Amino acid sequence: MPTTISPLEAASIPCAGDTALVALIYKGKLKSGERVLIRGVGGVVFLLCKLQNL
């Protein structure tokens, strides 16, 4: 988890949220200031949209 997220906040993110975070940061190498194109929203993608704004 990013250091900007408190343990309490991290505990509230379900498995799908963690999967989205790994896809964005660790696999996609997303860096601060970069943009993400989201082509559809539902389930994991909704969480991805929220996480990319952190």
C-alpha positions, 0 to 999 in steps of 0.5 A: 500500500502507498505510504499516503494511506493509513492502516485503517484506510488500507484495511477497508480496501477489498481484494479488488481494490488491491488488485486495481492498485497493483495493476496501476502502480506496480504493473502499469508503472503509473507515476504521480501526475500521469493520466489513466484512460478508463474505458468502462466502469464496474466492480474493480474498474470503479475502485481503480478510478477511485484509487488513481486519484489518491 
